Structures are given as structure tokens and as C-alpha cells.
Amino acid sequence: MSELFNSYYSQATHGPFQLFQLGDFGLEEGGTLHAGQLAYTTLGTLNADKTNAVLLPTWYSGTSKIMADVHVGPGRAIDPDRYFVIIANQLGNGLSSSPTNTPAPFNMARFPRIRIGDDVRAQHKLVTEQFGIERLELVCGGSMGAQQTYEWAVRYPDMVKRAAPLAGTAKNTPHDFLFVETLTEAITSDPAWHAGWYTDPHAVHLGLRRHARLWGVMGFCTEMFKQATWRELGFSSLEDFIVGFVEHYFLPMDPNNLLCMAWKWQRGDVSRHTDGDLAQALARITAKVFVLPIDEDMFFPPRDCEAEHKLIPNSEFRVLHSMYGHLGLFGLEPVYLQQIDQHLGELLALDV
């Protein structure tokens, strides 16, 4: 059985993106990503002295396309007329090397375990070898992108001038680990799963639908449901919203890809660099950091993010408001986008 084609992970849907060749890339869990590829896209122009680069890593299920749509644009804080923006797709997301696009025998359920640190080391190769960049003006990502942002700031402190982790933590919490376990079980309990050797990813649709509904439970917040703000998005009922928005979003995706990302999400932890001492790990950060949680986030509540902020030298704690909870990251409200631009604009304006 070779790689399993899924047209969702295509240039037509998520492009334009390019592929950086990682070669045979050793992994932190052991083993090798053979002929590894890192998918990325760029916006703007790198200046002559290579001092205007911004790096945006992607979140769970996300690609460079959605990051560009939500966070980048003329007149925005991350303006491609001013900055050279690199958006790096995490390994396992379907565009970079993933269970779906890796040839046998390392395809599908045999795709190797990936860590957040592997993503960041791959991105470091891209930034330094492809572009010759020595320092990044900003690293900013949401959710799993925040995990990568923290990893960058801890692993490569001399390269990161500013960091903005959005709605995510440097060390995943036990509660979040348990939640992601339920996401995994929702997929793997589908009889069509076949231990990861399904012949059609869309045959696992019952598991993907259960997985999506769990996102409906935790990805939003209780107040959003009370106020029925989904009506603002054009849905006529709660069921219409859950099926038409949440299930619709996840159904085209590949189960093995999602599970690859879920496994590393659960294990995101910068304290692996310091024998489990989170304070010591975060003390390595020299970047100016804005810690940006979302007030109604049930994955990464502000309390958890604030505890880490207190361990980061010279950091600031700024809470974003979104009635859509964690999934406010999708930019569903104009007011959320205004907040993002305000805070990132102020961070980028600081002389650091």
C-alpha cells in the first residue's frame, strides 16, 4: 500500500505552498523522516540585510492558507509590504511530510512519531539554510502554533527577538492531555479505522464526526451557545451550525494526519530541555514576549497561560476576548482581528 491520496491536501485547496527538502531528518523520538519535506509559503520580500522576517507556525488541522487569511495582510500588524512572512506547515498536517504523503513502508499508521521540537528544528533549517536568516523579528502562532512559538524562544533564544504565543501553553496540561485523548478515541473507535490502514479516509466519517462534535463542546464556550452567536455566521439552528461548520471543517481531513498532530500536541513541553524544570526552561527566553490567551478558551484558559507568563523574563500578559473561545483563532469576529492587530502592532513597534 502506498501513500493514500486525499485531494483536500492540495495546492488547489491550500496553496500556493512550496516544499523545502529536509533530507533524511532524525527525529527526537528516534527513527528518521526519510526524504522529509517541509511545506511553507512566503508573503512579502526579504530585505537586503535580512532583518524583516516573521515566522508563523500552524495549529492543529491548520495550514499556511488559513494562517495567511487570518493574520496577514496590507494594513495589518503583519503587513507583507513591510515584513517577509514565512508560514511553516507543521509536520503531519498533510502538506509537509505526513502519513498521507509518505511512501510505504513509513506511510499511514507506520508514520513515525513527531515532536514539537522536530517541527521547530525543521523550521530552523528552512529559515537558516533556505533564506540565510539569523534573527526573526517575530515568531507567532496559535494553539499548537503557540507550542512551537515557545519551543523556538526556548531552543533558539538568540534568534527570536519577539514572540507572541496565542491561546496555547509552553507545557501541555493534564486536562488538555485527557481531552486530546478523547479526540483520538473518537476517531480510532470507528470500525472503518482498521488500525490506521483504511482504504479511504472518508470511510472514517463517523469517527471524524464524533471528533468534530468534541471540538464543538470544548472549542467554543458555554456563553457562545447561550447567546447563539452562531447565527451571526448565517446558521439557522445549533445542529445546522455543528454539522455545517464544525463537521464540515473536519470531514475532508485524513484521520492519520490528525492523530499524528494530536500525539505531539499532547506532549508539547519545553521543559524537556531542562529535565522537567519549566521555570528553568522559560528563563532561557530572551525575546520580548506577549502572552496572549483568549478569555473564553476552555483548552488553554488564561489562568494556565498566566502561570507561565510569570516565569518568562520581561513578558507581558494580555488577554484577548472572543465569544468563540479557542476557535476565536479562526478570526470569526472582526473585533478579534482588531485585537490581534493592536497587540502584535505594539509588540512589533517595541525596540528590542
ZIPE-V612100 format. One record per residue. RES is the residue in one small letter. PSI is psi in whole degrees, -180 to 180 (none if undefined). Layout:
BEGIN
res:RES psi:PSI
res:RES psi:PSI
END
This chain:
BEGIN
res:m psi:126
res:s psi:-172
res:e psi:149
res:l psi:112
res:f psi:135
res:n psi:113
res:s psi:-14
res:y psi:-36
res:y psi:68
res:s psi:164
res:q psi:-35
res:a psi:-35
res:t psi:-41
res:h psi:6
res:g psi:179
res:p psi:141
res:f psi:157
res:q psi:165
res:l psi:123
res:f psi:129
res:q psi:117
res:l psi:-15
res:g psi:-154
res:d psi:109
res:f psi:112
res:g psi:142
res:l psi:151
res:e psi:-29
res:e psi:2
res:g psi:161
res:g psi:-176
res:t psi:140
res:l psi:102
res:h psi:132
res:a psi:48
res:g psi:151
res:q psi:138
res:l psi:116
res:a psi:138
res:y psi:162
res:t psi:155
res:t psi:150
res:l psi:139
res:g psi:-172
res:t psi:133
res:l psi:127
res:n psi:172
res:a psi:-38
res:d psi:6
res:k psi:47
res:t psi:20
res:n psi:30
res:a psi:135
res:v psi:135
res:l psi:129
res:l psi:108
res:p psi:162
res:t psi:163
res:w psi:-180
res:y psi:126
res:s psi:-13
res:g psi:163
res:t psi:174
res:s psi:-28
res:k psi:-48
res:i psi:-33
res:m psi:-41
res:a psi:-42
res:d psi:-37
res:v psi:-36
res:h psi:-11
res:v psi:141
res:g psi:158
res:p psi:133
res:g psi:-9
res:r psi:170
res:a psi:-45
res:i psi:89
res:d psi:119
res:p psi:-12
res:d psi:-15
res:r psi:-37
res:y psi:153
res:f psi:108
res:v psi:122
res:i psi:122
res:i psi:115
res:a psi:126
res:n psi:128
res:q psi:152
res:l psi:135
res:g psi:-2
res:n psi:3
res:g psi:-22
res:l psi:-50
res:s psi:175
res:s psi:129
res:s psi:168
res:p psi:-32
res:t psi:-25
res:n psi:9
res:t psi:130
res:p psi:156
res:a psi:148
res:p psi:6
res:f psi:24
res:n psi:171
res:m psi:-123
res:a psi:-12
res:r psi:4
res:f psi:136
res:p psi:159
res:r psi:133
res:i psi:141
res:r psi:159
res:i psi:-38
res:g psi:-33
res:d psi:-42
res:d psi:-48
res:v psi:-37
res:r psi:-38
res:a psi:-42
res:q psi:-37
res:h psi:-41
res:k psi:-43
res:l psi:-51
res:v psi:-43
res:t psi:-41
res:e psi:-39
res:q psi:-39
res:f psi:-11
res:g psi:28
res:i psi:132
res:e psi:-25
res:r psi:145
res:l psi:129
res:e psi:-35
res:l psi:138
res:v psi:128
res:c psi:126
res:g psi:157
res:g psi:145
res:s psi:-116
res:m psi:-25
res:g psi:-32
res:a psi:-39
res:q psi:-43
res:q psi:-35
res:t psi:-47
res:y psi:-42
res:e psi:-42
res:w psi:-48
res:a psi:-31
res:v psi:-43
res:r psi:-38
res:y psi:62
res:p psi:-31
res:d psi:-12
res:m psi:-19
res:v psi:112
res:k psi:-39
res:r psi:147
res:a psi:140
res:a psi:87
res:p psi:122
res:l psi:124
res:a psi:53
res:g psi:168
res:t psi:161
res:a psi:-26
res:k psi:122
res:n psi:144
res:t psi:158
res:p psi:-38
res:h psi:-44
res:d psi:-36
res:f psi:-45
res:l psi:-42
res:f psi:-45
res:v psi:-30
res:e psi:-38
res:t psi:-34
res:l psi:-44
res:t psi:-46
res:e psi:-31
res:a psi:-37
res:i psi:-49
res:t psi:-15
res:s psi:-8
res:d psi:126
res:p psi:-26
res:a psi:-5
res:w psi:-43
res:h psi:47
res:a psi:28
res:g psi:6
res:w psi:38
res:y psi:154
res:t psi:-10
res:d psi:117
res:p psi:-29
res:h psi:-11
res:a psi:-19
res:v psi:30
res:h psi:-30
res:l psi:-42
res:g psi:-41
res:l psi:-35
res:r psi:-41
res:r psi:-44
res:h psi:-45
res:a psi:-41
res:r psi:-31
res:l psi:-37
res:w psi:-37
res:g psi:-37
res:v psi:-48
res:m psi:-24
res:g psi:-28
res:f psi:-156
res:c psi:163
res:t psi:-36
res:e psi:-34
res:m psi:-42
res:f psi:-39
res:k psi:-44
res:q psi:-5
res:a psi:45
res:t psi:-10
res:w psi:-19
res:r psi:-30
res:e psi:-20
res:l psi:2
res:g psi:14
res:f psi:147
res:s psi:-18
res:s psi:168
res:l psi:-44
res:e psi:-39
res:d psi:-41
res:f psi:-48
res:i psi:-44
res:v psi:-48
res:g psi:-22
res:f psi:-58
res:v psi:-52
res:e psi:-42
res:h psi:-36
res:y psi:-44
res:f psi:-25
res:l psi:-35
res:p psi:-11
res:m psi:165
res:d psi:130
res:p psi:-43
res:n psi:-37
res:n psi:-47
res:l psi:-41
res:l psi:-33
res:c psi:-47
res:m psi:-38
res:a psi:-40
res:w psi:-45
res:k psi:-30
res:w psi:-49
res:q psi:-31
res:r psi:13
res:g psi:124
res:d psi:105
res:v psi:-15
res:s psi:-5
res:r psi:-21
res:h psi:-17
res:t psi:38
res:d psi:37
res:g psi:2
res:d psi:99
res:l psi:-41
res:a psi:-42
res:q psi:-38
res:a psi:-48
res:l psi:-24
res:a psi:-15
res:r psi:-20
res:i psi:128
res:t psi:-9
res:a psi:155
res:k psi:121
res:v psi:130
res:f psi:114
res:v psi:119
res:l psi:82
res:p psi:168
res:i psi:132
res:d psi:-36
res:e psi:18
res:d psi:123
res:m psi:-9
res:f psi:-54
res:f psi:75
res:p psi:151
res:p psi:-35
res:r psi:-43
res:d psi:-40
res:c psi:-36
res:e psi:-37
res:a psi:-38
res:e psi:-39
res:h psi:-40
res:k psi:-15
res:l psi:-4
res:i psi:120
res:p psi:136
res:n psi:30
res:s psi:163
res:e psi:146
res:f psi:115
res:r psi:120
res:v psi:128
res:l psi:149
res:h psi:131
res:s psi:127
res:m psi:-14
res:y psi:11
res:g psi:-141
res:h psi:-37
res:l psi:4
res:g psi:-21
res:l psi:-23
res:f psi:-4
res:g psi:41
res:l psi:-15
res:e psi:133
res:p psi:-35
res:v psi:-31
res:y psi:-45
res:l psi:-37
res:q psi:-41
res:q psi:-44
res:i psi:-47
res:d psi:-36
res:q psi:-51
res:h psi:-44
res:l psi:-35
res:g psi:-43
res:e psi:-38
res:l psi:-44
res:l psi:-24
res:a psi:-16
res:l psi:139
res:d psi:105
res:v psi:none
END
